[in-house]
């Protein structure tokens, strides 16, 4: 992700739990089916209308609840470029990076509105708001960014072993 890329914002509230992201009733299916139910209890249109490169901007405690990795996998499946929030569940945080989903911790992102187009400057790290203002984010450790660039931990390990990746890595 570079500052030239434009990402559409989906706004969510606080305490988005893993059951909203990957509903229990769909857990007997694969990620592609679970993804069709992502956020249906909060934003019924989300899974149908989200587009690759869109971002989620949420309130505090994103990913609370169970440790189900499908809650991060569905966002990768749907092409979400990043989740931006002031705080995350520790388990969700690790699952997301393991699966190649970028999480940015950014208290200032609360000024962003639904549908805004933003850019992500991963070098600073910061968000570029529609008015050009920079919204500071906490730095992402290099080893986590390496996982995102590889498309997740398993892809990273496969690449180190000289084997092809399971999935295409995102453009970061």
Secondary structure, 3 states (H helix, E strand, C coil): CCCCCCEEEEECCCCCEHHHHCCHHHCCCCHHHHHCCCCCCCCCCHHHHCCCCCEEECCCCECECCCCCHHHHHHHHCCCCEEEECCECHHHHHHHHHCCCEEEECHHHHHCCCCCEEEEECCCCEEECCCCCEEECCCCCHHHHHHHHHCCHHHHHHHHCCCCCCCCCCCC
